Amino acid sequence: MTRPPKSSSGRLLFETPERPANVFIANVDGASRGNPGPASYAVIVRGPDGATRFEAGKYIGRATNNVAEYYALISALDYAVAQGIERLLVRSDSELLVRQMEGRYKVKSPDLQPLHEHARKLARGLTYFAIEHVPRERNSDADKLANIALDRTGSSGGANVAAIVPSGARTAANAQPEAANRRAKSPARSGSARASAERTIERTVRARYSGGALHPLEPLDLAPHNLAEDEVVDIQIRRPRNPS
């Protein structure tokens, strides 16, 4: 196990700063049945007053539990950025996720490295960010929400999203990406036409326009149809009906 660096006085070099007032708290969790297997994540964000501001449980297709944990963290950070939340404390029962974000553990998995980098970038944009490891029983609401997303997906044979947002709250939920990667449905074909149709992938990915370019707000993971290097894809741009 990699031990955290210390100064000459023996103190940790990346101690969490003292918590300020008016901090939002996000409980995040990821779930995977098979690891890798059908996976989902959940996010619950509460305001400084303890009131729930945002809840979402989402199916993400086939992934490992650690990937799902990072998706949950990124979703919480993305929500904070979209809502102008400057102070965020994240609670997770994944020791790996927390220790990697703290810098205690190295990120060796190639699947986690881009997710980790993206999460760190979002976190650096906040005035205050902290992440702490909590026992599973203190994260039961997020765990339950992630499993509901998996159960609904499995029972319907499709990809369903469970999202609950308090009335009147500004949220990016309306622009959440589609819950799964689907093959385009079309009549049976033969030869090259059928092969082309089978390679067709439909997925909605949120992106932010900045500096004349679109920047994806989530990993472009189209597993099991991952994009090949230099592959050309079609992009459709659609604004949310009620952007906030």
DODO-315947 format. One record per atom (N, C-alpha, C): residue number from 0; residue in one letter; chain; atom name; x, y, z. Coordinates in pm, whole numbers, plus 50000, padded with zeros to 5 digits. Layout:
<recs>
  num  residu  chaine  atome      X      Y      Z
  NUM       A       A     CA      X      Y      Z
...
</recs>
This chain:
<recs>
  num  residu  chaine  atome      X      Y      Z
    0       M       A      N  50085  49881  50000
    0       M       A     CA  50000  50000  50000
    0       M       A      C  50088  50123  50000
    1       T       A      N  50054  50221  49920
    1       T       A     CA  50130  50344  49915
    1       T       A      C  50093  50431  50033
    2       R       A      N  50193  50474  50107
    2       R       A     CA  50168  50559  50223
    2       R       A      C  50175  50705  50183
    3       P       A      N  50096  50791  50247
    3       P       A     CA  50095  50932  50211
    3       P       A      C  50227  50999  50247
    4       P       A      N  50271  51096  50166
    4       P       A     CA  50395  51166  50197
    4       P       A      C  50381  51249  50322
    5       K       A      N  50491  51268  50393
    5       K       A     CA  50490  51345  50516
    5       K       A      C  50601  51450  50512
    6       S       A      N  50580  51555  50589
    6       S       A     CA  50682  51658  50602
    6       S       A      C  50780  51617  50709
    7       S       A      N  50879  51700  50732
    7       S       A     CA  50981  51667  50834
    7       S       A      C  50920  51656  50972
    8       S       A      N  50805  51723  50992
    8       S       A     CA  50740  51717  51122
    8       S       A      C  50652  51594  51137
    9       G       A      N  50636  51518  51027
    9       G       A     CA  50556  51396  51031
    9       G       A      C  50410  51418  50997
   10       R       A      N  50371  51540  50965
   10       R       A     CA  50231  51568  50932
   10       R       A      C  50205  51537  50785
   11       L       A      N  50080  51500  50755
   11       L       A     CA  50043  51473  50617
   11       L       A      C  50051  51601  50534
   12       L       A      N  50093  51586  50409
   12       L       A     CA  50108  51702  50323
   12       L       A      C  49978  51742  50255
   13       F       A      N  49875  51657  50263
   13       F       A     CA  49751  51690  50194
   13       F       A      C  49634  51688  50292
   14       E       A      N  49654  51745  50408
   14       E       A     CA  49548  51749  50508
   14       E       A      C  49427  51825  50455
   15       T       A      N  49307  51776  50486
   15       T       A     CA  49184  51841  50443
   15       T       A      C  49170  51975  50513
   16       P       A      N  49142  52083  50439
   16       P       A     CA  49127  52213  50502
   16       P       A      C  49007  52216  50595
   17       E       A      N  49009  52307  50690
   17       E       A     CA  48900  52319  50785
   17       E       A      C  48770  52349  50711
   18       R       A      N  48662  52282  50751
   18       R       A     CA  48537  52296  50679
   18       R       A      C  48475  52433  50706
   19       P       A      N  48444  52506  50598
   19       P       A     CA  48378  52636  50616
   19       P       A      C  48229  52618  50637
   20       A       A      N  48159  52731  50648
   20       A       A     CA  48014  52726  50663
   20       A       A      C  47949  52711  50526
   21       N       A      N  47820  52680  50527
   21       N       A     CA  47740  52670  50404
   21       N       A      C  47797  52570  50304
   22       V       A      N  47827  52451  50354
   22       V       A     CA  47879  52345  50268
   22       V       A      C  47766  52251  50225
   23       F       A      N  47761  52221  50096
   23       F       A     CA  47670  52119  50046
   23       F       A      C  47734  51982  50065
   24       I       A      N  47653  51882  50093
   24       I       A     CA  47704  51747  50115
   24       I       A      C  47643  51652  50013
   25       A       A      N  47729  51576  49946
   25       A       A     CA  47684  51479  49845
   25       A       A      C  47724  51338  49889
   26       N       A      N  47626  51251  49899
   26       N       A     CA  47653  51108  49919
   26       N       A      C  47651  51041  49782
   27       V       A      N  47756  50967  49753
   27       V       A     CA  47767  50903  49621
   27       V       A      C  47793  50754  49639
   28       D       A      N  47747  50676  49541
   28       D       A     CA  47770  50532  49547
   28       D       A      C  47762  50472  49408
   29       G       A      N  47837  50366  49385
   29       G       A     CA  47833  50293  49260
   29       G       A      C  47804  50147  49287
   30       A       A      N  47742  50080  49191
   30       A       A     CA  47709  49938  49207
   30       A       A      C  47735  49865  49077
   31       S       A      N  47784  49743  49088
   31       S       A     CA  47809  49659  48971
   31       S       A      C  47781  49515  49008
   32       R       A      N  47697  49450  48930
   32       R       A     CA  47664  49309  48955
   32       R       A      C  47742  49224  48857
   33       G       A      N  47852  49170  48904
   33       G       A     CA  47940  49090  48820
   33       G       A      C  48081  49144  48822
   34       N       A      N  48094  49275  48835
   34       N       A     CA  48221  49345  48852
   34       N       A      C  48335  49293  48761
   35       P       A      N  48332  49317  48628
   35       P       A     CA  48235  49404  48562
   35       P       A      C  48104  49335  48531
   36       G       A      N  48002  49415  48520
   36       G       A     CA  47869  49367  48489
   36       G       A      C  47775  49485  48482
   37       P       A      N  47644  49462  48479
   37       P       A     CA  47549  49573  48480
   37       P       A      C  47580  49666  48597
   38       A       A      N  47590  49795  48569
   38       A       A     CA  47636  49888  48672
   38       A       A      C  47549  50013  48675
   39       S       A      N  47551  50080  48788
   39       S       A     CA  47476  50203  48805
   39       S       A      C  47545  50288  48911
   40       Y       A      N  47500  50412  48921
   40       Y       A     CA  47552  50498  49028
   40       Y       A      C  47438  50581  49084
   41       A       A      N  47461  50640  49201
   41       A       A     CA  47359  50724  49263
   41       A       A      C  47426  50844  49329
   42       V       A      N  47353  50954  49331
   42       V       A     CA  47400  51078  49392
   42       V       A      C  47286  51139  49471
   43       I       A      N  47313  51181  49592
   43       I       A     CA  47217  51256  49673
   43       I       A      C  47289  51379  49725
   44       V       A      N  47239  51497  49688
   44       V       A     CA  47301  51622  49730
   44       V       A      C  47207  51693  49827
   45       R       A      N  47260  51730  49941
   45       R       A     CA  47184  51803  50042
   45       R       A      C  47247  51941  50065
   46       G       A      N  47162  52037  50092
   46       G       A     CA  47208  52172  50116
   46       G       A      C  47263  52187  50257
   47       P       A      N  47316  52305  50288
   47       P       A     CA  47368  52330  50423
   47       P       A      C  47263  52312  50531
   48       D       A      N  47136  52327  50495
   48       D       A     CA  47027  52309  50591
   48       D       A      C  46984  52164  50606
   49       G       A      N  47048  52074  50529
   49       G       A     CA  47014  51932  50537
   49       G       A      C  46904  51889  50443
   50       A       A      N  46840  51982  50375
   50       A       A     CA  46732  51948  50282
   50       A       A      C  46789  51891  50153
   51       T       A      N  46723  51788  50101
   51       T       A     CA  46767  51725  49977
   51       T       A      C  46742  51819  49859
   52       R       A      N  46847  51845  49783
   52       R       A     CA  46836  51933  49667
   52       R       A      C  46835  51854  49536
   53       F       A      N  46894  51736  49538
   53       F       A     CA  46904  51660  49412
   53       F       A      C  46926  51513  49444
   54       E       A      N  46853  51426  49373
   54       E       A     CA  46873  51282  49383
   54       E       A      C  46872  51224  49242
   55       A       A      N  46961  51132  49215
   55       A       A     CA  46960  51066  49085
   55       A       A      C  47020  50928  49096
   56       G       A      N  46956  50831  49034
   56       G       A     CA  47011  50697  49021
   56       G       A      C  47013  50661  48875
   57       K       A      N  47127  50619  48823
   57       K       A     CA  47139  50600  48679
   57       K       A      C  47211  50471  48643
   58       Y       A      N  47156  50401  48546
   58       Y       A     CA  47219  50282  48489
   58       Y       A      C  47319  50326  48383
   59       I       A      N  47439  50268  48384
   59       I       A     CA  47544  50311  48290
   59       I       A      C  47593  50200  48200
   60       G       A      N  47527  50084  48203
   60       G       A     CA  47573  49974  48119
   60       G       A      C  47672  49885  48193
   61       R       A      N  47755  49817  48117
   61       R       A     CA  47851  49724  48175
   61       R       A      C  47974  49800  48223
   62       A       A      N  48010  49783  48350
   62       A       A     CA  48125  49854  48407
   62       A       A      C  48164  49787  48538
   63       T       A      N  48280  49823  48588
   63       T       A     CA  48324  49774  48719
   63       T       A      C  48265  49864  48827
   64       N       A      N  48272  49816  48949
   64       N       A     CA  48221  49894  49061
   64       N       A      C  48300  50023  49078
   65       N       A      N  48432  50016  49058
   65       N       A     CA  48515  50136  49075
   65       N       A      C  48483  50242  48971
   66       V       A      N  48457  50200  48848
   66       V       A     CA  48417  50295  48744
   66       V       A      C  48285  50361  48782
   67       A       A      N  48191  50282  48831
   67       A       A     CA  48061  50336  48871
   67       A       A      C  48077  50436  48986
   68       E       A      N  48169  50408  49077
   68       E       A     CA  48194  50501  49188
   68       E       A      C  48243  50636  49135
   69       Y       A      N  48332  50632  49037
   69       Y       A     CA  48382  50756  48980
   69       Y       A      C  48273  50831  48904
   70       Y       A      N  48186  50757  48834
   70       Y       A     CA  48074  50822  48765
   70       Y       A      C  47988  50898  48866
   71       A       A      N  47966  50838  48983
   71       A       A     CA  47885  50903  49086
   71       A       A      C  47952  51031  49134
   72       L       A      N  48082  51024  49158
   72       L       A     CA  48156  51142  49203
   72       L       A      C  48151  51253  49099
   73       I       A      N  48176  51218  48973
   73       I       A     CA  48175  51317  48866
   73       I       A      C  48037  51379  48851
   74       S       A      N  47933  51299  48867
   74       S       A     CA  47797  51352  48858
   74       S       A      C  47771  51454  48968
   75       A       A      N  47818  51425  49089
   75       A       A     CA  47801  51520  49201
   75       A       A      C  47877  51649  49175
   76       L       A      N  48000  51637  49125
   76       L       A     CA  48081  51755  49096
   76       L       A      C  48020  51836  48981
   77       D       A      N  47973  51766  48880
   77       D       A     CA  47912  51834  48766
   77       D       A      C  47787  51910  48809
   78       Y       A      N  47708  51849  48896
   78       Y       A     CA  47590  51917  48948
   78       Y       A      C  47628  52042  49024
   79       A       A      N  47732  52031  49108
   79       A       A     CA  47777  52147  49185
   79       A       A      C  47820  52261  49093
   80       V       A      N  47896  52228  48990
   80       V       A     CA  47942  52330  48896
   80       V       A      C  47824  52393  48823
   81       A       A      N  47730  52310  48778
   81       A       A     CA  47615  52361  48703
   81       A       A      C  47527  52452  48787
   82       Q       A      N  47520  52426  48918
   82       Q       A     CA  47434  52504  49005
   82       Q       A      C  47506  52620  49075
   83       G       A      N  47633  52636  49045
   83       G       A     CA  47709  52743  49109
   83       G       A      C  47740  52717  49255
   84       I       A      N  47740  52590  49293
   84       I       A     CA  47776  52553  49430
   84       I       A      C  47928  52559  49445
   85       E       A      N  47978  52634  49540
   85       E       A     CA  48122  52655  49554
   85       E       A      C  48186  52570  49662
   86       R       A      N  48106  52517  49753
   86       R       A     CA  48160  52438  49865
   86       R       A      C  48090  52303  49868
   87       L       A      N  48168  52197  49854
   87       L       A     CA  48110  52063  49846
   87       L       A      C  48192  51963  49925
   88       L       A      N  48122  51886  50007
   88       L       A     CA  48181  51773  50078
   88       L       A      C  48117  51647  50023
   89       V       A      N  48199  51554  49976
   89       V       A     CA  48150  51428  49920
   89       V       A      C  48176  51316  50019
   90       R       A      N  48076  51233  50040
   90       R       A     CA  48090  51117  50127
   90       R       A      C  48069  50990  50045
   91       S       A      N  48160  50895  50060
   91       S       A     CA  48155  50771  49983
   91       S       A      C  48202  50656  50071
   92       D       A      N  48144  50537  50047
   92       D       A     CA  48190  50420  50122
   92       D       A      C  48297  50343  50044
   93       S       A      N  48345  50402  49932
   93       S       A     CA  48453  50341  49855
   93       S       A      C  48587  50397  49903
   94       E       A      N  48662  50315  49976
   94       E       A     CA  48791  50360  50025
   94       E       A      C  48886  50392  49910
   95       L       A      N  48879  50311  49803
   95       L       A     CA  48967  50334  49688
   95       L       A      C  48942  50472  49627
   96       L       A      N  48816  50504  49603
   96       L       A     CA  48781  50633  49544
   96       L       A      C  48832  50747  49631
   97       V       A      N  48804  50740  49759
   97       V       A     CA  48842  50848  49850
   97       V       A      C  48993  50863  49859
   98       R       A      N  49064  50752  49877
   98       R       A     CA  49209  50760  49892
   98       R       A      C  49277  50805  49763
   99       Q       A      N  49223  50766  49648
   99       Q       A     CA  49282  50813  49522
   99       Q       A      C  49259  50962  49504
  100       M       A      N  49142  51011  49540
  100       M       A     CA  49116  51154  49528
  100       M       A      C  49199  51234  49628
  101       E       A      N  49230  51174  49741
  101       E       A     CA  49316  51241  49839
  101       E       A      C  49463  51238  49798
  102       G       A      N  49498  51148  49707
  102       G       A     CA  49637  51133  49667
  102       G       A      C  49712  51029  49747
  103       R       A      N  49641  50955  49831
  103       R       A     CA  49707  50851  49913
  103       R       A      C  49737  50727  49831
  104       Y       A      N  49646  50692  49740
  104       Y       A     CA  49665  50574  49654
  104       Y       A      C  49692  50621  49512
  105       K       A      N  49777  50549  49442
  105       K       A     CA  49803  50576  49301
  105       K       A      C  49687  50522  49217
  106       V       A      N  49665  50584  49103
  106       V       A     CA  49561  50539  49011
  106       V       A      C  49630  50460  48900
  107       K       A      N  49630  50330  48911
  107       K       A     CA  49701  50245  48816
  107       K       A      C  49613  50194  48703
  108       S       A      N  49483  50184  48727
  108       S       A     CA  49392  50130  48626
  108       S       A      C  49374  50228  48511
  109       P       A      N  49395  50184  48386
  109       P       A     CA  49373  50273  48271
  109       P       A      C  49228  50314  48256
  110       D       A      N  49135  50235  48311
  110       D       A     CA  48994  50272  48305
  110       D       A      C  48961  50386  48402
  111       L       A      N  49036  50393  48511
  111       L       A     CA  49008  50494  48613
  111       L       A      C  49087  50623  48594
  112       Q       A      N  49200  50616  48527
  112       Q       A     CA  49286  50734  48514
  112       Q       A      C  49215  50854  48453
  113       P       A      N  49144  50841  48338
  113       P       A     CA  49077  50959  48284
  113       P       A      C  48963  51008  48373
  114       L       A      N  48895  50917  48441
  114       L       A     CA  48788  50956  48532
  114       L       A      C  48845  51033  48651
  115       H       A      N  48956  50984  48702
  115       H       A     CA  49022  51051  48814
  115       H       A      C  49068  51190  48775
  116       E       A      N  49128  51204  48660
  116       E       A     CA  49175  51334  48614
  116       E       A      C  49058  51431  48596
  117       H       A      N  48949  51381  48541
  117       H       A     CA  48833  51466  48519
  117       H       A      C  48773  51511  48652
  118       A       A      N  48764  51419  48749
  118       A       A     CA  48709  51452  48880
  118       A       A      C  48797  51555  48951
  119       R       A      N  48928  51537  48943
  119       R       A     CA  49020  51632  49006
  119       R       A      C  49008  51770  48944
  120       K       A      N  48991  51775  48813
  120       K       A     CA  48977  51903  48745
  120       K       A      C  48851  51976  48791
  121       L       A      N  48740  51903  48799
  121       L       A     CA  48616  51964  48846
  121       L       A      C  48629  52011  48991
  122       A       A      N  48693  51929  49074
  122       A       A     CA  48708  51963  49215
  122       A       A      C  48793  52088  49234
  123       R       A      N  48895  52104  49150
  123       R       A     CA  48981  52222  49162
  123       R       A      C  48907  52351  49127
  124       G       A      N  48795  52339  49057
  124       G       A     CA  48718  52457  49022
  124       G       A      C  48629  52508  49134
  125       L       A      N  48620  52433  49244
  125       L       A     CA  48537  52474  49358
  125       L       A      C  48622  52552  49458
  126       T       A      N  48557  52640  49531
  126       T       A     CA  48626  52715  49636
  126       T       A      C  48670  52621  49748
  127       Y       A      N  48585  52526  49781
  127       Y       A     CA  48617  52427  49884
  127       Y       A      C  48567  52291  49836
  128       F       A      N  48653  52191  49844
  128       F       A     CA  48615  52054  49813
  128       F       A      C  48684  51960  49911
  129       A       A      N  48607  51866  49963
  129       A       A     CA  48662  51763  50050
  129       A       A      C  48588  51634  50023
  130       I       A      N  48655  51524  50048
  130       I       A     CA  48593  51392  50029
  130       I       A      C  48630  51306  50148
  131       E       A      N  48534  51233  50200
  131       E       A     CA  48562  51152  50317
  131       E       A      C  48499  51013  50303
  132       H       A      N  48568  50916  50362
  132       H       A     CA  48521  50778  50361
  132       H       A      C  48427  50755  50478
  133       V       A      N  48311  50695  50449
  133       V       A     CA  48213  50666  50554
  133       V       A      C  48175  50518  50546
  134       P       A      N  48132  50459  50657
  134       P       A     CA  48086  50320  50653
  134       P       A      C  47964  50306  50562
  135       R       A      N  47943  50186  50511
  135       R       A     CA  47832  50162  50419
  135       R       A      C  47698  50200  50481
  136       E       A      N  47682  50176  50611
  136       E       A     CA  47554  50206  50674
  136       E       A      C  47525  50356  50676
  137       R       A      N  47628  50438  50667
  137       R       A     CA  47607  50583  50662
  137       R       A      C  47590  50633  50518
  138       N       A      N  47590  50539  50426
  138       N       A     CA  47570  50573  50285
  138       N       A      C  47457  50491  50225
  139       S       A      N  47367  50447  50312
  139       S       A     CA  47263  50352  50271
  139       S       A      C  47164  50411  50172
  140       D       A      N  47134  50540  50183
  140       D       A     CA  47038  50600  50091
  140       D       A      C  47090  50599  49947
  141       A       A      N  47217  50634  49930
  141       A       A     CA  47276  50632  49795
  141       A       A      C  47288  50489  49745
  142       D       A      N  47325  50397  49833
  142       D       A     CA  47335  50257  49795
  142       D       A      C  47200  50203  49746
  143       K       A      N  47095  50238  49819
  143       K       A     CA  46961  50192  49782
  143       K       A      C  46920  50249  49646
  144       L       A      N  46951  50376  49623
  144       L       A     CA  46913  50441  49497
  144       L       A      C  46987  50379  49379
  145       A       A      N  47114  50347  49397
  145       A       A     CA  47191  50283  49290
  145       A       A      C  47134  50146  49257
  146       N       A      N  47093  50071  49358
  146       N       A     CA  47038  49939  49334
  146       N       A      C  46899  49944  49274
  147       I       A      N  46823  50049  49305
  147       I       A     CA  46692  50066  49241
  147       I       A      C  46710  50085  49091
  148       A       A      N  46811  50164  49053
  148       A       A     CA  46839  50186  48911
  148       A       A      C  46873  50055  48841
  149       L       A      N  46948  49969  48909
  149       L       A     CA  46982  49839  48851
  149       L       A      C  46861  49748  48844
  150       D       A      N  46780  49747  48949
  150       D       A     CA  46663  49660  48952
  150       D       A      C  46563  49698  48844
  151       R       A      N  46540  49826  48825
  151       R       A     CA  46444  49871  48725
  151       R       A      C  46494  49838  48585
  152       T       A      N  46621  49851  48565
  152       T       A     CA  46679  49820  48435
  152       T       A      C  46663  49672  48404
  153       G       A      N  46698  49587  48502
  153       G       A     CA  46691  49444  48482
  153       G       A      C  46550  49394  48462
  154       S       A      N  46453  49454  48534
  154       S       A     CA  46316  49405  48527
  154       S       A      C  46247  49443  48397
  155       S       A      N  46291  49555  48337
  155       S       A     CA  46226  49601  48215
  155       S       A      C  46300  49562  48090
  156       G       A      N  46424  49517  48105
  156       G       A     CA  46504  49481  47990
  156       G       A      C  46559  49602  47919
  157       G       A      N  46537  49718  47974
  157       G       A     CA  46587  49842  47915
  157       G       A      C  46672  49916  48013
  158       A       A      N  46696  50042  47985
  158       A       A     CA  46781  50123  48070
  158       A       A      C  46699  50238  48125
  159       N       A      N  46660  50229  48252
  159       N       A     CA  46577  50332  48312
  159       N       A      C  46658  50416  48409
  160       V       A      N  46615  50540  48424
  160       V       A     CA  46680  50631  48516
  160       V       A      C  46581  50670  48622
  161       A       A      N  46622  50663  48748
  161       A       A     CA  46539  50712  48856
  161       A       A      C  46597  50844  48902
  162       A       A      N  46521  50950  48888
  162       A       A     CA  46570  51082  48928
  162       A       A      C  46460  51156  49002
  163       I       A      N  46493  51215  49116
  163       I       A     CA  46397  51289  49196
  163       I       A      C  46459  51424  49226
  164       V       A      N  46391  51531  49186
  164       V       A     CA  46441  51665  49210
  164       V       A      C  46332  51747  49274
  165       P       A      N  46359  51815  49387
  165       P       A     CA  46256  51896  49451
  165       P       A      C  46199  51999  49355
  166       S       A      N  46069  52023  49365
  166       S       A     CA  46003  52119  49277
  166       S       A      C  46064  52256  49292
  167       G       A      N  46092  52321  49178
  167       G       A     CA  46145  52456  49179
  167       G       A      C  46295  52462  49187
  168       A       A      N  46362  52350  49211
  168       A       A     CA  46507  52352  49223
  168       A       A      C  46570  52358  49086
  169       R       A      N  46674  52441  49071
  169       R       A     CA  46749  52445  48947
  169       R       A      C  46837  52322  48941
  170       T       A      N  46832  52249  48828
  170       T       A     CA  46908  52126  48820
  170       T       A      C  46947  52096  48678
  171       A       A      N  47054  52019  48665
  171       A       A     CA  47098  51976  48533
  171       A       A      C  47035  51842  48497
  172       A       A      N  46937  51796  48576
  172       A       A     CA  46880  51663  48552
  172       A       A      C  46815  51651  48416
  173       N       A      N  46755  51761  48368
  173       N       A     CA  46688  51754  48239
  173       N       A      C  46785  51724  48126
  174       A       A      N  46915  51751  48151
  174       A       A     CA  47014  51729  48047
  174       A       A      C  47097  51605  48075
  175       Q       A      N  47049  51517  48167
  175       Q       A     CA  47125  51396  48197
  175       Q       A      C  47136  51310  48072
  176       P       A      N  47249  51246  48053
  176       P       A     CA  47266  51162  47935
  176       P       A      C  47176  51040  47938
  177       E       A      N  47152  50982  47823
  177       E       A     CA  47072  50860  47815
  177       E       A      C  47135  50755  47904
  178       A       A      N  47051  50667  47959
  178       A       A     CA  47099  50576  48061
  178       A       A      C  47181  50461  48010
  179       A       A      N  47179  50432  47884
  179       A       A     CA  47256  50317  47836
  179       A       A      C  47296  50336  47692
  180       N       A      N  47384  50247  47649
  180       N       A     CA  47429  50249  47510
  180       N       A      C  47343  50151  47432
  181       R       A      N  47268  50202  47331
  181       R       A     CA  47173  50117  47259
  181       R       A      C  47216  50102  47114
  182       R       A      N  47193  49985  47061
  182       R       A     CA  47210  49967  46917
  182       R       A      C  47087  50020  46845
  183       A       A      N  47109  50083  46732
  183       A       A     CA  46995  50135  46655
  183       A       A      C  46910  50019  46606
  184       K       A      N  46778  50038  46618
  184       K       A     CA  46686  49934  46574
  184       K       A      C  46645  49960  46430
  185       S       A      N  46656  49860  46346
  185       S       A     CA  46620  49875  46206
  185       S       A      C  46579  49740  46151
  186       P       A      N  46503  49737  46038
  186       P       A     CA  46463  49609  45980
  186       P       A      C  46583  49525  45941
  187       A       A      N  46562  49394  45933
  187       A       A     CA  46672  49304  45898
  187       A       A      C  46727  49338  45761
  188       R       A      N  46859  49337  45751
  188       R       A     CA  46926  49366  45625
  188       R       A      C  47028  49258  45597
  189       S       A      N  47089  49268  45483
  189       S       A     CA  47188  49169  45448
  189       S       A      C  47318  49237  45410
  190       G       A      N  47429  49160  45413
  190       G       A     CA  47557  49209  45363
  190       G       A      C  47609  49327  45443
  191       S       A      N  47674  49420  45371
  191       S       A     CA  47740  49532  45436
  191       S       A      C  47642  49626  45505
  192       A       A      N  47520  49639  45450
  192       A       A     CA  47421  49728  45511
  192       A       A      C  47387  49682  45652
  193       R       A      N  47370  49550  45669
  193       R       A     CA  47338  49498  45801
  193       R       A      C  47456  49516  45895
  194       A       A      N  47577  49494  45848
  194       A       A     CA  47696  49511  45932
  194       A       A      C  47709  49655  45977
  195       S       A      N  47678  49749  45886
  195       S       A     CA  47687  49890  45922
  195       S       A      C  47585  49925  46028
  196       A       A      N  47462  49873  46015
  196       A       A     CA  47358  49902  46112
  196       A       A      C  47394  49848  46249
  197       E       A      N  47457  49730  46253
  197       E       A     CA  47493  49670  46380
  197       E       A      C  47600  49750  46452
  198       R       A      N  47676  49830  46379
  198       R       A     CA  47779  49911  46443
  198       R       A      C  47727  50045  46490
  199       T       A      N  47602  50078  46455
  199       T       A     CA  47546  50206  46492
  199       T       A      C  47523  50213  46643
  200       I       A      N  47564  50323  46705
  200       I       A     CA  47549  50344  46848
  200       I       A      C  47473  50474  46869
  201       E       A      N  47377  50472  46959
  201       E       A     CA  47306  50593  46994
  201       E       A      C  47329  50622  47141
  202       R       A      N  47376  50741  47169
  202       R       A     CA  47393  50781  47308
  202       R       A      C  47395  50933  47318
  203       T       A      N  47334  50984  47422
  203       T       A     CA  47336  51128  47448
  203       T       A      C  47443  51157  47551
  204       V       A      N  47531  51249  47521
  204       V       A     CA  47639  51286  47611
  204       V       A      C  47632  51436  47635
  205       R       A      N  47628  51477  47759
  205       R       A     CA  47627  51619  47791
  205       R       A      C  47763  51680  47762
  206       A       A      N  47763  51804  47713
  206       A       A     CA  47888  51873  47683
  206       A       A      C  47870  52021  47710
  207       R       A      N  47980  52087  47740
  207       R       A     CA  47979  52231  47763
  207       R       A      C  48054  52300  47650
  208       Y       A      N  47993  52406  47592
  208       Y       A     CA  48056  52481  47484
  208       Y       A      C  48144  52590  47544
  209       S       A      N  48272  52588  47512
  209       S       A     CA  48365  52685  47565
  209       S       A      C  48484  52699  47471
  210       G       A      N  48523  52821  47443
  210       G       A     CA  48640  52844  47359
  210       G       A      C  48624  52792  47218
  211       G       A      N  48501  52792  47168
  211       G       A     CA  48477  52746  47032
  211       G       A      C  48475  52596  47015
  212       A       A      N  48468  52520  47126
  212       A       A     CA  48469  52374  47117
  212       A       A      C  48372  52315  47219
  213       L       A      N  48327  52194  47192
  213       L       A     CA  48241  52121  47284
  213       L       A      C  48328  52032  47372
  214       H       A      N  48310  52041  47503
  214       H       A     CA  48388  51962  47597
  214       H       A      C  48296  51866  47671
  215       P       A      N  48307  51734  47646
  215       P       A     CA  48221  51636  47712
  215       P       A      C  48231  51647  47863
  216       L       A      N  48117  51636  47932
  216       L       A     CA  48113  51642  48077
  216       L       A      C  48115  51504  48141
  217       E       A      N  48133  51400  48060
  217       E       A     CA  48142  51265  48112
  217       E       A      C  48228  51184  48017
  218       P       A      N  48286  51075  48064
  218       P       A     CA  48372  50994  47978
  218       P       A      C  48295  50940  47858
  219       L       A      N  48359  50937  47742
  219       L       A     CA  48296  50884  47620
  219       L       A      C  48312  50733  47616
  220       D       A      N  48258  50667  47717
  220       D       A     CA  48267  50522  47729
  220       D       A      C  48146  50461  47660
  221       L       A      N  48166  50399  47545
  221       L       A     CA  48058  50337  47471
  221       L       A      C  48068  50185  47478
  222       A       A      N  48123  50134  47588
  222       A       A     CA  48141  49991  47604
  222       A       A      C  48009  49919  47579
  223       P       A      N  48009  49802  47510
  223       P       A     CA  48129  49732  47460
  223       P       A      C  48173  49779  47323
  224       H       A      N  48125  49895  47278
  224       H       A     CA  48158  49946  47145
  224       H       A      C  48253  50066  47158
  225       N       A      N  48359  50054  47236
  225       N       A     CA  48446  50168  47260
  225       N       A      C  48498  50225  47129
  226       L       A      N  48509  50359  47125
  226       L       A     CA  48557  50425  47005
  226       L       A      C  48702  50391  46977
  227       A       A      N  48732  50372  46850
  227       A       A     CA  48870  50347  46809
  227       A       A      C  48940  50480  46786
  228       E       A      N  49071  50481  46800
  228       E       A     CA  49149  50602  46777
  228       E       A      C  49125  50654  46635
  229       D       A      N  49101  50786  46622
  229       D       A     CA  49077  50854  46494
  229       D       A      C  48944  50816  46429
  230       E       A      N  48856  50747  46503
  230       E       A     CA  48725  50712  46446
  230       E       A      C  48640  50837  46430
  231       V       A      N  48567  50846  46321
  231       V       A     CA  48480  50960  46292
  231       V       A      C  48338  50925  46333
  232       V       A      N  48271  51015  46406
  232       V       A     CA  48135  50991  46451
  232       V       A      C  48049  51112  46414
  233       D       A      N  47917  51092  46410
  233       D       A     CA  47823  51201  46387
  233       D       A      C  47780  51258  46522
  234       I       A      N  47769  51391  46530
  234       I       A     CA  47727  51458  46652
  234       I       A      C  47603  51540  46624
  235       Q       A      N  47501  51523  46706
  235       Q       A     CA  47381  51605  46698
  235       Q       A      C  47379  51696  46820
  236       I       A      N  47354  51824  46799
  236       I       A     CA  47353  51920  46909
  236       I       A      C  47208  51956  46941
  237       R       A      N  47174  51942  47069
  237       R       A     CA  47038  51974  47113
  237       R       A      C  47045  52044  47248
  238       R       A      N  46984  52161  47254
  238       R       A     CA  46978  52233  47380
  238       R       A      C  46866  52177  47467
  239       P       A      N  46882  52178  47600
  239       P       A     CA  46771  52140  47687
  239       P       A      C  46654  52234  47666
  240       R       A      N  46532  52187  47684
  240       R       A     CA  46415  52271  47663
  240       R       A      C  46415  52390  47758
  241       N       A      N  46451  52363  47883
  241       N       A     CA  46451  52470  47984
  241       N       A      C  46588  52478  48049
  242       P       A      N  46690  52526  47974
  242       P       A     CA  46824  52535  48033
  242       P       A      C  46824  52627  48152
  243       S       A      N  46903  52591  48253
  243       S       A     CA  46909  52673  48373
  243       S       A      C  47051  52713  48402
</recs>
